[in-house]
Amino acid sequence: MVTRTHKSSGIVSDERSKRVHSSEQPSPVMTTPHAIVQMQRVIGNRAVTQMLQRKVQTRTINHTATSRDGVTSLKAVIGADDLWGRGSKAQAGQPSRIKTVGTLKGRYVGGHMLNQEVGGNGTWDNMIVQSHTSNTNMNLHDNVLKRLGSTARRLEDMGNTSEKKYEYYAIEDITVHPANPNGNENFPGERFVPESLSVTITPEKRHKGTKKVTAWTGHGETINNPYDVDNVPPYPRKPGVTPLKVNLKSFRMRNMKKLRGKSARILTKKQLGFVTGIGPKKAVALRRYFKANPVTLANLILAAPRGQGFTLTDLNNLAYAQLK
C-alpha cells in the first residue's frame, strides 16, 4: 500500500485510506456468531421490555365458590395474550359434588370457568360440575377471548400512533345459575348440578396517560352477550318417570332397534334422532325433507340431494340402522 506524506509535518498517515476502506466494506464483526447472538439478545430484551411495560394483566377481579359446588360467580380481566400464565388441568380438588352424581359418571365433568389457557386452574374454586355439552359450548366465548388477547398484543406493539396510546383487554363476567329441582332432569343427580350459566364479555381500552377507560370497538369480533349455556341437556324420557340408572348408549340402541324395517319417511324427528350419527338438527332437516318429498330412502340415497341440511353419510346411517 502506498502512503501519503503530509506536506506540513512530513508525518506519514494512512488514516484517509483506512476511512475509505472502512466505508466501502461492512465490518466483518457484525457477521460473527457472537455478534448475531448479541443482536438476538437486544431484540429479545426489547420484546421483554414491551411485555413488562404492560399494565393490564389477566387476573381475577372477584369470584365466589364453595368446595362442594364450585364457582357461583366469577369476574376476570383478560389482557394481551403474551402475559397469559397457563393454568392447570382438572385436579383432585374439583367440586366434591361430582362424587355424588353417581349415575351421571362420564356425562358430567369438572369444567373450568376461567379458561386454562389464560391461567385458570383445575381446582374447586375455578370449576363447576359441568356437562360435556356445556363444557364444549364454553368454547364459543373462550375463542372470542383468545382472539381478543392476540389482537390486544398486536395493537399495543404494532398499532399506529393513536392505537399505541391504549392498553386493550376484555372483562369476562360469569354467573352460574343454581340447580333447578323442578326442571326437566332425566336423572336424580341432575337436580343438584347448576342448571346453566351466563357469560358476558366487555372489551375495553385504557389510555396509558390519562388512565381513562372507554369501550374497545372495531376489534373484529362479534360479541353475543350474554352467552347462555345450558348445563343440563334435555334428553328423551317418558313423562313422570325418573330412571334410576340409564346408560345413554344402550337407551339409544334399544330405541333404534324398535325402528328396524320401518320407513324413514314416516318417522318423527325424535325417532330419527335415535339413529346413531343423526343429531337433532339433522333429524329436523330429514323430517322436513321427507314430509315435502314422498320418496323412499333407497331412491333418496341414489339421488344424493345437496343443500338440504343433511349429507349422504346421514342417509347411509339411516340405511345402516335398517330403515327403508
N, C-alpha and C positions, 0 to 999 in steps of 0.2 A: 504494500500500500504506500502511495506517495503522499508525504506530508507537506503541509504548507508552513512557511516561516512568517511569523508576524512581523511586519515592517518596522514597527516602533521599538520592539523589545528584542526581537530575534529569538523569542521563545517558541519552541516547536509545539504546535497544537493540532490535535485531530478531533476536537470537540464537535466541529461542524459536521465532520464526516460521521461521527457517532450519532448526531442528531438526525442526519439524513437517513442513516441506516435504520435507526430505531423507528422512524416514521414510515418507512417503506415496508417493513416486515413486522407482523404482530409478535409480541413477546411469546416465546415458547413456554414460559412458566405457566400460563393460564390453561395449557392443554395437558398438564401433568395430572395423573390420578389424584394426587393430593389436592391440587387446585380445584378439581371437579368436586371432590368431597366437600371442600370448603364452601364452594358455591351452593351445593345442595343444602348444607347446614344453614347458610344465610337465608335461602329461600324457605327452608323449613321453619327457621326461627321467626320469620315474618308471619308465616301462617299461624304459628303458635301464638304470636303476639296478637294477631287479629282475633283468634279464638278467645284468648284471655280477656280481651277488651269487652267482650260481650257481657251485658248486664243481665239479660233475661235468660235464665237457665230453666230447664224443665224441673219443676218441683210441685209438690202437693201443697195447695193453699189450706184446705181443711177437709176433713173426712170423719165419718162416724162408722164404727164397725163393732161387731160383737164376735167373740171367738166361736159362738155356736152357729150363727147365720152369715157371718161375714159383713161385707160393706152394705150400708143402708144409704149413704150419700158420699160423694167424692167430688172435689173441685181441684183442678190442677192447671198449671201453666205449661204449655208445650212450646219450647223455644226452638232456635235453629238446631238442625239435626247433628252438627258436629260436636255439640255439647251433651248429647244424649248418653246416659250411662246405662248399659244393658242390664236388665233386671235378672230374675231367676225363674225357673220353671216351677210348676206346682210342687210344693213340699209337703212333708208330713203334717205341718201345722195348718193345713187348709181348714175351712169351716167344719166343725165337728158334726154339723147337721148331715153332711154327706154320708156319714157312717150309719145313720139311722134310716136312710132312704130305702134300704133293703132291696125290694123288688125292682128298683129303678137302676140298679148297678149296670153300668155300661151305657146308660142313657143320659145320665147327669154327671157332670164333672165339676171340679173346682175351676171356675173361669176367672181370668184376670180382669179387673176393672180398668186400672191404668195399664196400658199395653206393656208387655215385657220388653219390647224393643226400645221404649222410651224410658225405661228404668223401673217398671212395675215388678214387684217381687211376688212370688207364689206362696205367700203366707196369708193367714186368715184375714188380716187387716187390709188386703187388697183383692179379695176374691168373694164370689158368691157361689152357691150351689146352682149351677147353670146347665141347661140342656145343651146337647151337641148342636141343635139347630140355632139356639140363641148365641152360642159361642161363635158359630160360623157367621151369623148375621152381624156380629160386632165388627167384622172386617169392613163393613160399609163405611163406618165413620173412622175406624182406625186408619184406613188407607188415605182418607182425606187429611187426617192429622199428619201422617208421614210425608205426604206431598207438600203440605204447608211448611213443615220443618225444613225440607230441602229448598223450597222457594225462599224462605227467610234467610237462609245462609247465602244463597246466590245474590239476593238484593243487598245484603249488608256488605258483601265482599266485592261484588262485580256490578252493582247497580250504578245508575247515573248519579250525578252530584246531589240531586234532590232526594233520590231513594236512599242514599247512604246516610242521610241525616236521621234516619229512624232505625229502631230495633223492632223486629217483627216477631210475633208469637200468636198463639191461639189459646183461649180459655176453654177447657173441657169440663163440663158440668154434668155429673151423672146422678140420677135419682133412681134408687132401686125400690120398686113398689112391693109392698108386703104380700104375703101369701093370701089367697082368697079361698077359704074353706068351702064356700058355696059356688065355686066356679064349675067349669066343665072338666074337672080332673078325671082321668081314667084309672088312676092307681091311688091307693091310700096315701102313699108318701108324697104325692104331688100337692096335697093340702097344706104342706109345711114348707114348700120352697117358694121363693119370690115369684109372683105372677108375671112380672115384666119389668123392664127398666127403660128410662128415657135418657137420651144423651143430647146435650146442646153444645154446639161449637161456635165460639165467638172469636173470629180473627181480629186482632188489634195491633196497633203500632205505637211506639213511644218515641217522642222526639229526644234525641240524645242531649240536646242543650236545655230545652225548657222542661223536659220530662212530661210534657202534655200527652195524654193518651187519646187517640182517635181510632175510628173504625178503619180496619185494613181492608180496602176493597181492591178490585182489579187483580186478585191473586189467581184467577183462572179456575177456581173450584166452585162447584155447586153445593151450597150448604142447605141441606134439607132438615132444618130444625123444627121440632125435635125429632131425633131418630128414635122411634118407638120400637122396642124389640120384645116380642113375646117370649116368655121363658117357659111356658107350659103349652107345648103344641097340642092342638086338638087332634086326637086320634079317634078312629071309629070305635064305637061301643054301643051296646044295647042300652036304651034309656032305663034308668033306675037300677042298673046292675053295675056293681063295683067289683071287678075281678080282683082277687087277692094276688094272684101271680099270673102274669101274661108274658109270654115270650113273643115279642112283636114279629119276629121272622116266622115262627110257627103259626101265629094268628093269621098272617098274610097268606101263607101257603095253604092253610085249611080253607080259607075263603076262595082262593084261586082254584082249588080243586073242584069246588062246587060249580064252577063256571065252565068246566070242560065240556066240549061238544055243543055249547050254546053259540048263537050268532052274536058276534061282536056288535052288530048293528043295533041290537035291541037292548044292550046293556046300559045301565045308568053310569054316570060319571064316577060314582062311588065304586061300583063293581069293576069298572075299567081300571080304577086306581089300585085294585088288589093285585093286578098283574105286575110281576117283577119287572122293573125298568120303566114303569109308567108312573110318573108323578102327577100331582093334582092338576098342573097346567096342561100337561099332555092329555090327561083324561078329559078335561073340558074341551080341548081342541078336537079330539077324536069324536066325542059325543056330538059336538056341533056339526062336524062333517057328516057323520052317519045319519044324523037327523035330516040334513038337507039333501043327502045323496043316498038313495036306497040301493047300495051296492054291496056285494059280498066281500069278505076280507081277501079272498084269493084274487078277485078281479082288481081290488084296490092295490094289492101288492104289485100286480103286473103294471098297473097304471103309474104307480110310484109318484103321486102328486107332490108338488113342492109348494112351499109358502103357505101351508095350512096350519102351522103351529106344531106339526109332528113330522117325523122323518121315517124313512124306510126301515130303519132299525126298530123304531117303535112298533111298526106294523109286524115286523118279524117276531117281536116279543109277544105280540098277541097270538100269532100263529104257533109259537113255541109253547104257549100256555094251552094249546089245543082248542082254540076258539075257531069259529068258522066265519 
